[in-house]
Amino acid sequence: MKVGFIGLGSMGSAMASNLVAAGHAVTVWNRSEASAEPLLALGAKLARTPDRAVLGDAVCSMLANDQAVRAVFLGSGLLDAMDPGTVHVNHATISVALAQELAAAHAARGIDYVAAPVFGRPDMAAAAKLNIVAAGKPAAIGKVQPLLDAMGARTWPLGEDPVRANVVKIAGNFMLASAIESMAEAATLTRAYGVGAADFLEVMTSTLFAAPAYQGYGKLIAEQRFSPAGFAMPLGLKDVGLALSAGEGRRVPLPFAGVLRDGLLDALAHGGEDLDWSALALVAARRAGLDGGEDV
């Protein structure tokens, strides 16, 4: 397929590279052209302006937040440059409000729109092992399924309303943040009684919580491996904020999301801007009067 890819951060670059490897004709655009150079070496083409990246069968986008998605697709008039036969596949984690606005804006122009946020960190993106939650018209999802197959291990269809995919992604990230916080607090408790975080988390992630999320983040906490960030603290704060906003929109209380928001703010206030969000473990240790220590 002839496909454009907009947004070449650590996730977008890995996803686009898998599209190239799968034999698709990929044209990429990013605000910083330097980010495109590795993809050009693989065989992708460079679009100097975003409108040159939306001329194929489909365009995938992986932008950082609501502001970036709004600026590129709504504020610039990019949707008006798209052929109605092109399918836009939006992989970004965005608010429910923007998801609704995007769905309406595409529909008004006769452009098929698929919300397809992903679960997985950059290493999983590079290995094409992402789990992709997709919502949109069945025909549109079917058209871009070869692209989703090239980037992920499985696609999870969630119906025609694109908002469904976005709220599942928001809720899933809320669960991840909750898992990190629970491990951080529990490991701090065991440390206060002389049991190292590594020993405690090995027991838990090998028995009661033998699941990828607990095992992966538990290992990061045990090893204090918070840099380089696979998912940076500001992104965690953004996503917990999205959960709170989504809950408010339907009057769904999310009391623990408030706890997570404050913990993430605490981490950022103490210089955690560039750390992985698993560094919530440092916040838990600091609250308990424990230093970082080798076993945090």
N, C-alpha and C positions, 0 to 999 in steps of 0.2 A: 504493500500500500504506500501511497504518497502521503506522508504525515509530517506535520509541523510539531515542534516541541518548544514550549515557552516556559522559561524558568529553570536555570541550571545550577541550583544549589547542590548540596551533597546528594540529596535524594533524586532530584531531577536529572542530574548528570548520569547517575547510575542507571536510572530507568531508560533514558534516551539511548545510552550505549547498548542496552539490551535490544532495543528496537533496531538499531543499526546491525547488531550481530545476527538478528533474525532475518535480515535481508530486506527490510523496509527502506524506502527512500526517505531519509529524515532531513528536514531543514530545521535548524535551531535558532532561537533568538534568546538573548539575555541582555539585561541592562549593561552588564560588564562583558564585553566581547572576549576578554581573556579567559573567562570560564568556559567558552566554547572550544578553545584550542584543542583539548584532548579529544573531543568528539569529532572535530574536523580531521584529526589524524586517523580516526577510525573509518572515515568515509562520509560523515555528515556534511551537509552544506550549511553555510552561514547566511542568515537573513540579517541585513543591516537594519531593518525596521520591522516591527512586529507584524505589519500587514503583509509582509512577504512570507511569513511563516504560516499563514492561514489559507493557503491557496490549494491545498491538497484534498484528499479524501477525508482526513480528520486532523484535528489539532489537539494535542494533549498539553495541559498546563499544570505546572507544579510550583505555585508561587507561595510566598511565606505566610501571608495573612490577608485579612479582609481588605486592608488598605491597598496592598499590591494588586490583588485581583480586581478591585474596583477601578484603580487607576489604569490598568492595562486593558481591561475588556469593556468597561462602561464609560470611564472618563475620556478615553482617547478616540472613541468612535470606531473601535476595532470590529465590533460586531457588524457594523454597517459595511465593512469591507469583506465580510465572509460570504461565500457562496452558500445559498440555502441547502445545497447538497452536502455540505461539510458538517461533520459531527464534531462538536466540542466536548472533549472529555476532561473534566476538571478534577484533578487529584488533590487539590488543596484542602486543608482543614479550615473551614470557614464557619461563620455564624449561621444560625438558622435564618435570621432575617436576610442576610445577603444571599443565601441559597434560594430563598423564595423570590428575591428580586432578580437573580440571574435566570431562574427558570422562566419567569414572566418575560424578561427582556429577549431571551432566545425565542420563545414561542411567538412573540409579537413580530419577529423577523422571519419566522418560518425555518429557524435553524434548530436542528436536533441537538439536544443537550443531555449529557450523561454525567451525573455526579459519581465519581469513582475514587474516593479517598482510600488510603492504603494503611494497613497495619504492618509495621516492620521498620527497623532501623537501617541506616545506610549499607551495612554489610549484607543485610537480607535483600535490599534493593539490588546491590551489585550481583548477588547470586540468583536473581530472578525468583526469589522465594517469598515475595510479598503476598499478603492476603488482601484482596481488593473487594471492597463492598461497593456495589454498583446499583444505581437506580436511574431509570429513564425509560423511554419507549423500548419495548422488546426488540423492534427492528433496528433501532439505533445501537443498542447494546450488541446485538448480533453482528452488525457491521464492523464494530471495533473490537470484537472478541479476539481476533488474531493479535491485536496489539496488547490487550490485557493478558493473553496467554504468554506473550513474550516477556512480560514484566513481572508476572506473579505466578505463584504456585496454584492459586485457586481464586476464582471469582465467585462472590456471594451475591446473587441477585436479590434485590429488596423491593421490587415493585416499580411502578412508573413515576411516582413522585420523587424527584431528585432530593428533596429535603430528607427523605428517609435515610439515605446513605450518609448524609452529613450528620444527622443526629446520632446514628449508630457510631460513627467515628468519634464524635464528641463524648458520648457515653463510655465508649471503650477506653479513651484516653483518661477519662475521669477514674475508671477502674484501675488503670495502670498506676496513676498517681497515688491512689488509695493503697495499692499494694506496696509501693515504694515507702510510703509514710508508715504503714504498719510494720514493715521490716525494719525501718530505721528506728522506730520507737522500741520495738521488741528487742532488737540487738543492743540498744543502749541500756535497756533494763538488765539484760544478761551480763553486759560488761560491768555494770555497777556491782555485780556479785561475783566478778572474777572470771566469768565465762566469755571468752573472746567471740567477737562477731562471726569470725570465720567458722569456728566450731559450731556455734548455734545455728547459723544459716545453712551449713552443710547438712545438719540433721533435718531441719525443716524442709529444705528444698529437695531432699532425697526421700521424704516420707509424706507428710501431710500436704505439702505444697510443691509436689514434683511436677511443675508446669513450666513451660519456657519463660514466661514473664518473671516468675519468682526466681527461677534458676539464673537467668541472665542478669537481672538487676541485683539479685542477692550476691552474685559474684563480684559485681562492680562495687557494692557496698563493703563486702568483706575485704576486698583488695584496695579500697580507697581509690579506685581508678575512675576518677571523675573528669579527667581531661586526657585527650580531646573529647569534647562532648558529642555523643551520638544524637542526643536530643537536648538542646541547651535549655537552661533554666528559664529564660524569657519566653521560650515557646511553651514550656509547661504552664507558666502563669497565664499566657494567652489562652490555652486550651481549657484550663480550669475556669477562666472567666467566661468562655463560651458555654460551658456547662451551666454556670450560674445564670447566664442570660437566657439560655434555652429553658431552664427550669422556671424562671420568672415568667417567661412567655406563656406557659401553660399552668402556672401556679403549682409547680412541683417543688416542694422543699428539698433542698440538697444541703443539709447542715454540715456534712463532712467536707463538702466543697469549700465552705468558708474557712475551715481549718487548714485545708491544703493551700488556699490562696494566701493565708497569712504566713504559712511556713515558707512558701516560695518567695514572698515579699521579704521575709526575714533573710533568706539566703542571698537575695539580690542586694539587700541593704548592707550585707557583710562581704560584698565583693564577689559574689558568685555568678556574675554575668556570663562568663565563658565556661562555666562548669556544667556537666551533665545534670539533669534533674534528679538523678539518684543521689546527688550531694545533699539532698534533704537529710541524709544521715548526719551530716555535720551540724545541721540545725538541732536535731534531736540530742546530739552529744553536748552541744553548747548549752542547751536548756538545762541539762542534767549536771552541768558543772564539770563535764569530762572533756579533756582535750581530744584532738583528732585521734592520736595514737595509731599505731600500726594495725590495730585490730578493729578499727571503726568499720 
